[in-house]
């Protein structure tokens, strides 16, 4: 399985591989360890232009109800009060600009819609490599993170909701994408 080393070799249409992708967050808790969670249901696609990265773009949809921290006493309020999953079943990110910073690093700006509020967001993204899998499909990896104040999108329960998870959370992702034929 040869490894891909040139950006131009990555051009094409991609879909996320759910088995090789993790999209989650880390936040502080008022007492104890950090709160870690992830979304178990999502879908996404990307158009990659290795010759002109600024022509690339991504679309991501997360299912709000799929948020999981492995603590049902925390998960229920996060889904119902923070995310209001019943009224806002999806969280979306649609890129508006892709900038090649250097080497394997990119800056991706787009619109994040959470709880019906859309605001711009810029992600630092790094490619983690590309290679053909045993079936001959090109797989590309990306990782990155961004720290947000969830309250900017109205994701809060009440005045003391930081007892459940801090206002500032770091969204982090490790993505595997498969090029479509």
TIVO-2410 file (N, C-alpha, C; in nm, 3 decimals):
# residues 181
REC num residu      c1      c2      c3 atome chaine
REC   1      X   0.084  -0.117   0.000     N      A
REC   1      X   0.000   0.000   0.000    CA      A
REC   1      X   0.089   0.124   0.000     C      A
REC   2      X   0.106   0.187  -0.115     N      A
REC   2      X   0.192   0.304  -0.121    CA      A
REC   2      X   0.131   0.423  -0.047     C      A
REC   3      X   0.219   0.499   0.019     N      A
REC   3      X   0.178   0.618   0.091    CA      A
REC   3      X   0.177   0.736  -0.004     C      A
REC   4      X   0.077   0.824   0.011     N      A
REC   4      X   0.064   0.943  -0.071    CA      A
REC   4      X   0.143   1.056  -0.005     C      A
REC   5      X   0.229   1.121  -0.079     N      A
REC   5      X   0.311   1.228  -0.021    CA      A
REC   5      X   0.286   1.364  -0.086     C      A
REC   6      X   0.226   1.369  -0.203     N      A
REC   6      X   0.202   1.495  -0.272    CA      A
REC   6      X   0.056   1.535  -0.259     C      A
REC   7      X   0.031   1.663  -0.227     N      A
REC   7      X  -0.106   1.711  -0.215    CA      A
REC   7      X  -0.187   1.689  -0.342     C      A
REC   8      X  -0.123   1.704  -0.457     N      A
REC   8      X  -0.194   1.691  -0.584    CA      A
REC   8      X  -0.255   1.551  -0.600     C      A
REC   9      X  -0.198   1.451  -0.535     N      A
REC   9      X  -0.249   1.314  -0.544    CA      A
REC   9      X  -0.377   1.295  -0.464     C      A
REC  10      X  -0.412   1.391  -0.378     N      A
REC  10      X  -0.529   1.377  -0.291    CA      A
REC  10      X  -0.658   1.431  -0.352     C      A
REC  11      X  -0.650   1.496  -0.465     N      A
REC  11      X  -0.769   1.558  -0.525    CA      A
REC  11      X  -0.879   1.456  -0.548     C      A
REC  12      X  -1.003   1.499  -0.519     N      A
REC  12      X  -1.118   1.413  -0.542    CA      A
REC  12      X  -1.230   1.440  -0.445     C      A
REC  13      X  -1.335   1.358  -0.457     N      A
REC  13      X  -1.452   1.366  -0.370    CA      A
REC  13      X  -1.440   1.257  -0.264     C      A
REC  14      X  -1.467   1.293  -0.139     N      A
REC  14      X  -1.449   1.201  -0.026    CA      A
REC  14      X  -1.574   1.195   0.061     C      A
REC  15      X  -1.590   1.085   0.134     N      A
REC  15      X  -1.689   1.072   0.240    CA      A
REC  15      X  -1.615   1.026   0.366     C      A
REC  16      X  -1.671   1.064   0.482     N      A
REC  16      X  -1.610   1.023   0.607    CA      A
REC  16      X  -1.630   0.873   0.630     C      A
REC  17      X  -1.530   0.810   0.685     N      A
REC  17      X  -1.539   0.671   0.727    CA      A
REC  17      X  -1.572   0.673   0.876     C      A
REC  18      X  -1.695   0.637   0.916     N      A
REC  18      X  -1.734   0.646   1.056    CA      A
REC  18      X  -1.650   0.558   1.148     C      A
REC  19      X  -1.599   0.448   1.096     N      A
REC  19      X  -1.519   0.359   1.181    CA      A
REC  19      X  -1.381   0.417   1.210     C      A
REC  20      X  -1.332   0.505   1.125     N      A
REC  20      X  -1.199   0.563   1.145    CA      A
REC  20      X  -1.203   0.709   1.187     C      A
REC  21      X  -1.322   0.757   1.230     N      A
REC  21      X  -1.339   0.898   1.263    CA      A
REC  21      X  -1.389   0.913   1.405     C      A
REC  22      X  -1.333   1.010   1.476     N      A
REC  22      X  -1.378   1.047   1.610    CA      A
REC  22      X  -1.395   1.197   1.614     C      A
REC  23      X  -1.513   1.243   1.655     N      A
REC  23      X  -1.541   1.385   1.669    CA      A
REC  23      X  -1.592   1.405   1.811     C      A
REC  24      X  -1.518   1.480   1.891     N      A
REC  24      X  -1.555   1.492   2.031    CA      A
REC  24      X  -1.517   1.625   2.090     C      A
REC  25      X  -1.524   1.630   2.223     N      A
REC  25      X  -1.489   1.753   2.293    CA      A
REC  25      X  -1.427   1.719   2.428     C      A
REC  26      X  -1.356   1.817   2.481     N      A
REC  26      X  -1.300   1.810   2.616    CA      A
REC  26      X  -1.338   1.940   2.685     C      A
REC  27      X  -1.390   1.929   2.804     N      A
REC  27      X  -1.422   2.046   2.884    CA      A
REC  27      X  -1.387   2.018   3.028     C      A
REC  28      X  -1.376   2.123   3.105     N      A
REC  28      X  -1.348   2.104   3.247    CA      A
REC  28      X  -1.477   2.076   3.321     C      A
REC  29      X  -1.465   2.012   3.432     N      A
REC  29      X  -1.576   1.983   3.522    CA      A
REC  29      X  -1.546   2.059   3.650     C      A
REC  30      X  -1.650   2.098   3.722     N      A
REC  30      X  -1.628   2.177   3.844    CA      A
REC  30      X  -1.543   2.101   3.946     C      A
REC  31      X  -1.558   1.972   3.951     N      A
REC  31      X  -1.474   1.889   4.038    CA      A
REC  31      X  -1.437   1.764   3.960     C      A
REC  32      X  -1.322   1.712   3.989     N      A
REC  32      X  -1.283   1.588   3.925    CA      A
REC  32      X  -1.213   1.608   3.791     C      A
REC  33      X  -1.207   1.501   3.712     N      A
REC  33      X  -1.133   1.504   3.586    CA      A
REC  33      X  -1.206   1.583   3.477     C      A
REC  34      X  -1.137   1.600   3.367     N      A
REC  34      X  -1.198   1.666   3.252    CA      A
REC  34      X  -1.315   1.584   3.201     C      A
REC  35      X  -1.411   1.654   3.141     N      A
REC  35      X  -1.524   1.587   3.078    CA      A
REC  35      X  -1.487   1.562   2.932     C      A
REC  36      X  -1.496   1.440   2.889     N      A
REC  36      X  -1.470   1.404   2.750    CA      A
REC  36      X  -1.596   1.344   2.692     C      A
REC  37      X  -1.628   1.386   2.570     N      A
REC  37      X  -1.745   1.332   2.505    CA      A
REC  37      X  -1.721   1.320   2.356     C      A
REC  38      X  -1.810   1.248   2.290     N      A
REC  38      X  -1.800   1.238   2.145    CA      A
REC  38      X  -1.937   1.214   2.084     C      A
REC  39      X  -1.945   1.242   1.956     N      A
REC  39      X  -2.067   1.219   1.881    CA      A
REC  39      X  -2.053   1.084   1.812     C      A
REC  40      X  -2.152   0.999   1.832     N      A
REC  40      X  -2.146   0.865   1.774    CA      A
REC  40      X  -2.210   0.855   1.637     C      A
REC  41      X  -2.292   0.955   1.600     N      A
REC  41      X  -2.357   0.952   1.469    CA      A
REC  41      X  -2.328   1.082   1.395     C      A
REC  42      X  -2.272   1.068   1.276     N      A
REC  42      X  -2.235   1.184   1.195    CA      A
REC  42      X  -2.217   1.139   1.051     C      A
REC  43      X  -2.210   1.236   0.964     N      A
REC  43      X  -2.179   1.209   0.824    CA      A
REC  43      X  -2.109   1.332   0.769     C      A
REC  44      X  -2.029   1.311   0.670     N      A
REC  44      X  -1.960   1.425   0.612    CA      A
REC  44      X  -1.903   1.392   0.477     C      A
REC  45      X  -1.872   1.498   0.404     N      A
REC  45      X  -1.811   1.483   0.272    CA      A
REC  45      X  -1.712   1.596   0.251     C      A
REC  46      X  -1.626   1.575   0.156     N      A
REC  46      X  -1.525   1.677   0.125    CA      A
REC  46      X  -1.490   1.672  -0.022     C      A
REC  47      X  -1.460   1.788  -0.074     N      A
REC  47      X  -1.399   1.799  -0.207    CA      A
REC  47      X  -1.259   1.850  -0.181     C      A
REC  48      X  -1.158   1.771  -0.218     N      A
REC  48      X  -1.019   1.811  -0.199    CA      A
REC  48      X  -0.958   1.845  -0.334     C      A
REC  49      X  -0.895   1.960  -0.340     N      A
REC  49      X  -0.822   2.003  -0.459    CA      A
REC  49      X  -0.677   2.021  -0.417     C      A
REC  50      X  -0.597   1.920  -0.441     N      A
REC  50      X  -0.457   1.922  -0.400    CA      A
REC  50      X  -0.374   2.026  -0.470     C      A
REC  51      X  -0.409   2.061  -0.594     N      A
REC  51      X  -0.335   2.162  -0.668    CA      A
REC  51      X  -0.370   2.303  -0.622     C      A
REC  52      X  -0.497   2.325  -0.588     N      A
REC  52      X  -0.543   2.455  -0.542    CA      A
REC  52      X  -0.629   2.433  -0.417     C      A
REC  53      X  -0.565   2.417  -0.299     N      A
REC  53      X  -0.640   2.385  -0.178    CA      A
REC  53      X  -0.753   2.483  -0.147     C      A
REC  54      X  -0.742   2.608  -0.190     N      A
REC  54      X  -0.848   2.705  -0.163    CA      A
REC  54      X  -0.979   2.667  -0.232     C      A
REC  55      X  -0.975   2.577  -0.329     N      A
REC  55      X  -1.097   2.529  -0.395    CA      A
REC  55      X  -1.158   2.408  -0.325     C      A
REC  56      X  -1.097   2.367  -0.214     N      A
REC  56      X  -1.147   2.253  -0.138    CA      A
REC  56      X  -1.261   2.297  -0.047     C      A
REC  57      X  -1.339   2.201   0.000     N      A
REC  57      X  -1.447   2.232   0.091    CA      A
REC  57      X  -1.496   2.109   0.164     C      A
REC  58      X  -1.558   2.131   0.281     N      A
REC  58      X  -1.612   2.020   0.358    CA      A
REC  58      X  -1.751   2.052   0.410     C      A
REC  59      X  -1.825   1.947   0.437     N      A
REC  59      X  -1.958   1.956   0.495    CA      A
REC  59      X  -1.967   1.846   0.600     C      A
REC  60      X  -2.010   1.881   0.722     N      A
REC  60      X  -2.019   1.786   0.831    CA      A
REC  60      X  -2.153   1.803   0.902     C      A
REC  61      X  -2.217   1.691   0.934     N      A
REC  61      X  -2.343   1.692   1.009    CA      A
REC  61      X  -2.330   1.594   1.126     C      A
REC  62      X  -2.353   1.645   1.247     N      A
REC  62      X  -2.350   1.564   1.368    CA      A
REC  62      X  -2.492   1.548   1.420     C      A
REC  63      X  -2.528   1.432   1.468     N      A
REC  63      X  -2.659   1.409   1.530    CA      A
REC  63      X  -2.649   1.447   1.677     C      A
REC  64      X  -2.723   1.550   1.719     N      A
REC  64      X  -2.716   1.601   1.856    CA      A
REC  64      X  -2.745   1.493   1.960     C      A
REC  65      X  -2.843   1.409   1.933     N      A
REC  65      X  -2.884   1.306   2.028    CA      A
REC  65      X  -2.775   1.201   2.049     C      A
REC  66      X  -2.676   1.195   1.961     N      A
REC  66      X  -2.572   1.091   1.971    CA      A
REC  66      X  -2.456   1.131   2.062     C      A
REC  67      X  -2.462   1.249   2.124     N      A
REC  67      X  -2.355   1.292   2.216    CA      A
REC  67      X  -2.346   1.193   2.332     C      A
REC  68      X  -2.225   1.152   2.364     N      A
REC  68      X  -2.202   1.051   2.465    CA      A
REC  68      X  -2.080   1.087   2.549     C      A
REC  69      X  -2.096   1.093   2.683     N      A
REC  69      X  -1.981   1.111   2.772    CA      A
REC  69      X  -1.963   0.990   2.863     C      A
REC  70      X  -2.050   0.891   2.847     N      A
REC  70      X  -2.050   0.768   2.927    CA      A
REC  70      X  -2.097   0.793   3.071     C      A
REC  71      X  -2.175   0.901   3.090     N      A
REC  71      X  -2.233   0.931   3.221    CA      A
REC  71      X  -2.376   0.977   3.196     C      A
REC  72      X  -2.474   0.889   3.219     N      A
REC  72      X  -2.612   0.922   3.182    CA      A
REC  72      X  -2.666   1.042   3.259     C      A
REC  73      X  -2.615   1.066   3.380     N      A
REC  73      X  -2.660   1.183   3.456    CA      A
REC  73      X  -2.611   1.313   3.394     C      A
REC  74      X  -2.504   1.307   3.318     N      A
REC  74      X  -2.453   1.423   3.247    CA      A
REC  74      X  -2.506   1.426   3.104     C      A
REC  75      X  -2.515   1.310   3.040     N      A
REC  75      X  -2.555   1.304   2.899    CA      A
REC  75      X  -2.696   1.356   2.875     C      A
REC  76      X  -2.789   1.319   2.961     N      A
REC  76      X  -2.927   1.365   2.942    CA      A
REC  76      X  -2.937   1.517   2.943     C      A
REC  77      X  -2.880   1.588   3.044     N      A
REC  77      X  -2.886   1.735   3.040    CA      A
REC  77      X  -2.809   1.795   2.921     C      A
REC  78      X  -2.697   1.733   2.884     N      A
REC  78      X  -2.621   1.787   2.770    CA      A
REC  78      X  -2.706   1.780   2.643     C      A
REC  79      X  -2.773   1.668   2.621     N      A
REC  79      X  -2.855   1.653   2.500    CA      A
REC  79      X  -2.981   1.739   2.505     C      A
REC  80      X  -3.051   1.737   2.620     N      A
REC  80      X  -3.181   1.805   2.626    CA      A
REC  80      X  -3.169   1.955   2.652     C      A
REC  81      X  -3.086   1.994   2.746     N      A
REC  81      X  -3.079   2.136   2.784    CA      A
REC  81      X  -2.973   2.212   2.707     C      A
REC  82      X  -2.852   2.158   2.699     N      A
REC  82      X  -2.743   2.228   2.632    CA      A
REC  82      X  -2.764   2.231   2.480     C      A
REC  83      X  -2.790   2.114   2.421     N      A
REC  83      X  -2.803   2.105   2.275    CA      A
REC  83      X  -2.947   2.117   2.227     C      A
REC  84      X  -3.043   2.100   2.315     N      A
REC  84      X  -3.185   2.102   2.277    CA      A
REC  84      X  -3.206   2.013   2.154     C      A
REC  85      X  -3.163   1.888   2.169     N      A
REC  85      X  -3.164   1.794   2.057    CA      A
REC  85      X  -3.303   1.772   1.997     C      A
REC  86      X  -3.408   1.785   2.076     N      A
REC  86      X  -3.543   1.766   2.022    CA      A
REC  86      X  -3.577   1.873   1.919     C      A
REC  87      X  -3.538   1.997   1.944     N      A
REC  87      X  -3.566   2.107   1.850    CA      A
REC  87      X  -3.457   2.126   1.747     C      A
REC  88      X  -3.334   2.084   1.781     N      A
REC  88      X  -3.219   2.102   1.692    CA      A
REC  88      X  -3.145   1.969   1.679     C      A
REC  89      X  -3.199   1.878   1.599     N      A
REC  89      X  -3.144   1.743   1.592    CA      A
REC  89      X  -3.005   1.731   1.529     C      A
REC  90      X  -2.960   1.836   1.458     N      A
REC  90      X  -2.827   1.828   1.396    CA      A
REC  90      X  -2.745   1.952   1.427     C      A
REC  91      X  -2.615   1.931   1.425     N      A
REC  91      X  -2.515   2.038   1.432    CA      A
REC  91      X  -2.441   2.029   1.300     C      A
REC  92      X  -2.422   2.142   1.232     N      A
REC  92      X  -2.356   2.137   1.102    CA      A
REC  92      X  -2.236   2.230   1.097     C      A
REC  93      X  -2.140   2.193   1.014     N      A
REC  93      X  -2.026   2.278   0.980    CA      A
REC  93      X  -2.011   2.272   0.829     C      A
REC  94      X  -2.009   2.389   0.767     N      A
REC  94      X  -1.989   2.399   0.622    CA      A
REC  94      X  -1.874   2.496   0.599     C      A
REC  95      X  -1.770   2.450   0.532     N      A
REC  95      X  -1.655   2.537   0.510    CA      A
REC  95      X  -1.688   2.649   0.411     C      A
REC  96      X  -1.622   2.761   0.432     N      A
REC  96      X  -1.635   2.875   0.341    CA      A
REC  96      X  -1.500   2.915   0.283     C      A
REC  97      X  -1.392   2.868   0.347     N      A
REC  97      X  -1.257   2.902   0.300    CA      A
REC  97      X  -1.158   2.797   0.350     C      A
REC  98      X  -1.067   2.757   0.263     N      A
REC  98      X  -0.960   2.666   0.301    CA      A
REC  98      X  -0.828   2.732   0.263     C      A
REC  99      X  -0.739   2.742   0.360     N      A
REC  99      X  -0.608   2.805   0.337    CA      A
REC  99      X  -0.498   2.704   0.369     C      A
REC 100      X  -0.406   2.685   0.276     N      A
REC 100      X  -0.291   2.598   0.299    CA      A
REC 100      X  -0.188   2.680   0.374     C      A
REC 101      X  -0.160   2.644   0.498     N      A
REC 101      X  -0.065   2.718   0.581    CA      A
REC 101      X   0.077   2.681   0.542     C      A
REC 102      X   0.109   2.553   0.551     N      A
REC 102      X   0.239   2.501   0.507    CA      A
REC 102      X   0.238   2.349   0.521     C      A
REC 103      X   0.320   2.282   0.445     N      A
REC 103      X   0.332   2.137   0.455    CA      A
REC 103      X   0.199   2.067   0.462     C      A
REC 104      X   0.170   2.008   0.579     N      A
REC 104      X   0.047   1.933   0.599    CA      A
REC 104      X  -0.057   2.010   0.681     C      A
REC 105      X  -0.034   2.140   0.703     N      A
REC 105      X  -0.124   2.219   0.787    CA      A
REC 105      X  -0.213   2.312   0.704     C      A
REC 106      X  -0.341   2.320   0.747     N      A
REC 106      X  -0.441   2.400   0.679    CA      A
REC 106      X  -0.522   2.478   0.782     C      A
REC 107      X  -0.581   2.586   0.739     N      A
REC 107      X  -0.676   2.662   0.820    CA      A
REC 107      X  -0.808   2.657   0.744     C      A
REC 108      X  -0.910   2.602   0.810     N      A
REC 108      X  -1.041   2.586   0.747    CA      A
REC 108      X  -1.141   2.674   0.821     C      A
REC 109      X  -1.199   2.769   0.751     N      A
REC 109      X  -1.300   2.857   0.808    CA      A
REC 109      X  -1.436   2.816   0.753     C      A
REC 110      X  -1.536   2.823   0.837     N      A
REC 110      X  -1.669   2.787   0.792    CA      A
REC 110      X  -1.775   2.833   0.890     C      A
REC 111      X  -1.896   2.790   0.865     N      A
REC 111      X  -2.011   2.826   0.947    CA      A
REC 111      X  -2.051   2.706   1.032     C      A
REC 112      X  -2.048   2.726   1.165     N      A
REC 112      X  -2.095   2.624   1.258    CA      A
REC 112      X  -2.236   2.662   1.302     C      A
REC 113      X  -2.330   2.570   1.283     N      A
REC 113      X  -2.468   2.592   1.327    CA      A
REC 113      X  -2.496   2.496   1.441     C      A
REC 114      X  -2.526   2.553   1.556     N      A
REC 114      X  -2.551   2.479   1.679    CA      A
REC 114      X  -2.670   2.543   1.749     C      A
REC 115      X  -2.771   2.465   1.781     N      A
REC 115      X  -2.893   2.516   1.847    CA      A
REC 115      X  -2.959   2.628   1.766     C      A
REC 116      X  -2.950   2.620   1.634     N      A
REC 116      X  -3.013   2.719   1.548    CA      A
REC 116      X  -2.935   2.847   1.531     C      A
REC 117      X  -2.818   2.858   1.592     N      A
REC 117      X  -2.733   2.977   1.580    CA      A
REC 117      X  -2.615   2.943   1.491     C      A
REC 118      X  -2.592   3.027   1.390     N      A
REC 118      X  -2.480   3.007   1.298    CA      A
REC 118      X  -2.377   3.116   1.322     C      A
REC 119      X  -2.253   3.074   1.342     N      A
REC 119      X  -2.142   3.167   1.362    CA      A
REC 119      X  -2.020   3.113   1.288     C      A
REC 120      X  -1.930   3.203   1.245     N      A
REC 120      X  -1.808   3.158   1.179    CA      A
REC 120      X  -1.713   3.091   1.279     C      A
REC 121      X  -1.636   2.998   1.228     N      A
REC 121      X  -1.542   2.923   1.310    CA      A
REC 121      X  -1.422   2.887   1.223     C      A
REC 122      X  -1.303   2.900   1.278     N      A
REC 122      X  -1.181   2.862   1.204    CA      A
REC 122      X  -1.112   2.748   1.276     C      A
REC 123      X  -1.086   2.642   1.202     N      A
REC 123      X  -1.021   2.522   1.253    CA      A
REC 123      X  -0.879   2.512   1.203     C      A
REC 124      X  -0.789   2.469   1.289     N      A
REC 124      X  -0.655   2.432   1.245    CA      A
REC 124      X  -0.657   2.283   1.216     C      A
REC 125      X  -0.622   2.247   1.094     N      A
REC 125      X  -0.633   2.109   1.048    CA      A
REC 125      X  -0.498   2.064   0.994     C      A
REC 126      X  -0.466   1.938   1.020     N      A
REC 126      X  -0.342   1.880   0.969    CA      A
REC 126      X  -0.373   1.747   0.903     C      A
REC 127      X  -0.312   1.723   0.786     N      A
REC 127      X  -0.328   1.591   0.724    CA      A
REC 127      X  -0.236   1.495   0.798     C      A
REC 128      X  -0.284   1.373   0.818     N      A
REC 128      X  -0.203   1.273   0.887    CA      A
REC 128      X  -0.157   1.165   0.791     C      A
REC 129      X  -0.181   1.186   0.662     N      A
REC 129      X  -0.131   1.093   0.562    CA      A
REC 129      X  -0.241   1.039   0.474     C      A
REC 130      X  -0.199   0.976   0.369     N      A
REC 130      X  -0.291   0.914   0.276    CA      A
REC 130      X  -0.229   0.789   0.219     C      A
REC 131      X  -0.311   0.687   0.202     N      A
REC 131      X  -0.262   0.564   0.140    CA      A
REC 131      X  -0.380   0.485   0.088     C      A
REC 132      X  -0.349   0.390   0.002     N      A
REC 132      X  -0.452   0.303  -0.054    CA      A
REC 132      X  -0.473   0.187   0.043     C      A
REC 133      X  -0.602   0.157   0.070     N      A
REC 133      X  -0.633   0.047   0.159    CA      A
REC 133      X  -0.629  -0.084   0.079     C      A
REC 134      X  -0.649  -0.198   0.145     N      A
REC 134      X  -0.642  -0.327   0.074    CA      A
REC 134      X  -0.741  -0.340  -0.042     C      A
REC 135      X  -0.851  -0.261  -0.038     N      A
REC 135      X  -0.948  -0.264  -0.147    CA      A
REC 135      X  -0.909  -0.167  -0.260     C      A
REC 136      X  -0.797  -0.098  -0.245     N      A
REC 136      X  -0.750  -0.006  -0.348    CA      A
REC 136      X  -0.807   0.135  -0.338     C      A
REC 137      X  -0.886   0.162  -0.233     N      A
REC 137      X  -0.944   0.296  -0.216    CA      A
REC 137      X  -0.844   0.386  -0.146     C      A
REC 138      X  -0.840   0.511  -0.188     N      A
REC 138      X  -0.752   0.608  -0.122    CA      A
REC 138      X  -0.817   0.657   0.006     C      A
REC 139      X  -0.744   0.645   0.116     N      A
REC 139      X  -0.790   0.691   0.247    CA      A
REC 139      X  -0.696   0.803   0.293     C      A
REC 140      X  -0.757   0.911   0.342     N      A
REC 140      X  -0.680   1.027   0.389    CA      A
REC 140      X  -0.720   1.056   0.532     C      A
REC 141      X  -0.622   1.090   0.615     N      A
REC 141      X  -0.649   1.123   0.754    CA      A
REC 141      X  -0.627   1.271   0.781     C      A
REC 142      X  -0.709   1.325   0.871     N      A
REC 142      X  -0.698   1.464   0.916    CA      A
REC 142      X  -0.719   1.467   1.066     C      A
REC 143      X  -0.658   1.564   1.131     N      A
REC 143      X  -0.685   1.586   1.273    CA      A
REC 143      X  -0.677   1.735   1.301     C      A
REC 144      X  -0.743   1.775   1.408     N      A
REC 144      X  -0.741   1.915   1.445    CA      A
REC 144      X  -0.825   1.942   1.568     C      A
REC 145      X  -0.826   2.069   1.605     N      A
REC 145      X  -0.905   2.109   1.721    CA      A
REC 145      X  -0.930   2.258   1.718     C      A
REC 146      X  -1.026   2.301   1.798     N      A
REC 146      X  -1.057   2.443   1.814    CA      A
REC 146      X  -1.126   2.457   1.950     C      A
REC 147      X  -1.096   2.565   2.020     N      A
REC 147      X  -1.163   2.592   2.146    CA      A
REC 147      X  -1.273   2.695   2.122     C      A
REC 148      X  -1.392   2.663   2.172     N      A
REC 148      X  -1.507   2.753   2.155    CA      A
REC 148      X  -1.569   2.781   2.292     C      A
REC 149      X  -1.645   2.888   2.298     N      A
REC 149      X  -1.729   2.914   2.413    CA      A
REC 149      X  -1.869   2.869   2.371     C      A
REC 150      X  -1.915   2.759   2.426     N      A
REC 150      X  -2.042   2.699   2.385    CA      A
REC 150      X  -2.159   2.796   2.404     C      A
REC 151      X  -2.145   2.889   2.499     N      A
REC 151      X  -2.252   2.985   2.525    CA      A
REC 151      X  -2.270   3.083   2.408     C      A
REC 152      X  -2.166   3.100   2.325     N      A
REC 152      X  -2.180   3.186   2.206    CA      A
REC 152      X  -2.285   3.131   2.110     C      A
REC 153      X  -2.311   3.002   2.118     N      A
REC 153      X  -2.413   2.937   2.034    CA      A
REC 153      X  -2.540   2.906   2.114     C      A
REC 154      X  -2.549   2.958   2.235     N      A
REC 154      X  -2.668   2.936   2.317    CA      A
REC 154      X  -2.674   2.800   2.382     C      A
REC 155      X  -2.563   2.728   2.384     N      A
REC 155      X  -2.560   2.593   2.442    CA      A
REC 155      X  -2.535   2.604   2.592     C      A
REC 156      X  -2.644   2.630   2.665     N      A
REC 156      X  -2.635   2.639   2.811    CA      A
REC 156      X  -2.765   2.590   2.870     C      A
REC 157      X  -2.758   2.553   2.997     N      A
REC 157      X  -2.876   2.502   3.065    CA      A
REC 157      X  -2.933   2.604   3.163     C      A
REC 158      X  -2.843   2.669   3.238     N      A
REC 158      X  -2.885   2.768   3.336    CA      A
REC 158      X  -2.762   2.846   3.382     C      A
REC 159      X  -2.778   2.933   3.479     N      A
REC 159      X  -2.668   3.019   3.522    CA      A
REC 159      X  -2.552   2.943   3.584     C      A
REC 160      X  -2.575   2.825   3.637     N      A
REC 160      X  -2.467   2.750   3.700    CA      A
REC 160      X  -2.435   2.620   3.625     C      A
REC 161      X  -2.460   2.619   3.496     N      A
REC 161      X  -2.439   2.495   3.419    CA      A
REC 161      X  -2.294   2.456   3.405     C      A
REC 162      X  -2.200   2.544   3.444     N      A
REC 162      X  -2.059   2.507   3.438    CA      A
REC 162      X  -2.026   2.400   3.542     C      A
REC 163      X  -2.120   2.367   3.630     N      A
REC 163      X  -2.100   2.255   3.720    CA      A
REC 163      X  -2.100   2.124   3.642     C      A
REC 164      X  -2.168   2.123   3.526     N      A
REC 164      X  -2.174   2.003   3.443    CA      A
REC 164      X  -2.054   1.999   3.348     C      A
REC 165      X  -2.029   2.110   3.277     N      A
REC 165      X  -1.914   2.120   3.187    CA      A
REC 165      X  -1.885   2.269   3.167     C      A
REC 166      X  -1.757   2.302   3.156     N      A
REC 166      X  -1.715   2.441   3.144    CA      A
REC 166      X  -1.772   2.509   3.020     C      A
REC 167      X  -1.774   2.643   3.024     N      A
REC 167      X  -1.823   2.719   2.908    CA      A
REC 167      X  -1.732   2.701   2.788     C      A
REC 168      X  -1.602   2.701   2.812     N      A
REC 168      X  -1.507   2.682   2.703    CA      A
REC 168      X  -1.477   2.533   2.689     C      A
REC 169      X  -1.499   2.484   2.569     N      A
REC 169      X  -1.471   2.344   2.540    CA      A
REC 169      X  -1.382   2.336   2.416     C      A
REC 170      X  -1.300   2.235   2.413     N      A
REC 170      X  -1.215   2.211   2.298    CA      A
REC 170      X  -1.279   2.102   2.213     C      A
REC 171      X  -1.313   2.138   2.090     N      A
REC 171      X  -1.366   2.041   1.995    CA      A
REC 171      X  -1.246   1.981   1.925     C      A
REC 172      X  -1.239   1.851   1.921     N      A
REC 172      X  -1.125   1.784   1.859    CA      A
REC 172      X  -1.175   1.675   1.766     C      A
REC 173      X  -1.097   1.650   1.662     N      A
REC 173      X  -1.140   1.549   1.566    CA      A
REC 173      X  -1.020   1.478   1.505     C      A
REC 174      X  -1.042   1.352   1.475     N      A
REC 174      X  -0.951   1.269   1.397    CA      A
REC 174      X  -1.040   1.205   1.292     C      A
REC 175      X  -1.012   1.233   1.167     N      A
REC 175      X  -1.102   1.197   1.058    CA      A
REC 175      X  -1.032   1.106   0.959     C      A
REC 176      X  -1.103   1.005   0.916     N      A
REC 176      X  -1.060   0.922   0.803    CA      A
REC 176      X  -1.162   0.944   0.692     C      A
REC 177      X  -1.113   0.980   0.575     N      A
REC 177      X  -1.201   1.003   0.461    CA      A
REC 177      X  -1.159   0.911   0.347     C      A
REC 178      X  -1.258   0.861   0.273     N      A
REC 178      X  -1.234   0.768   0.164    CA      A
REC 178      X  -1.274   0.833   0.033     C      A
REC 179      X  -1.179   0.833  -0.064     N      A
REC 179      X  -1.209   0.892  -0.195    CA      A
REC 179      X  -1.310   0.807  -0.269     C      A
REC 180      X  -1.407   0.873  -0.328     N      A
REC 180      X  -1.512   0.805  -0.403    CA      A
REC 180      X  -1.467   0.783  -0.547     C      A
REC 181      X  -1.515   0.674  -0.606     N      A
REC 181      X  -1.474   0.644  -0.746    CA      A
REC 181      X  -1.527   0.746  -0.844     C      A
***
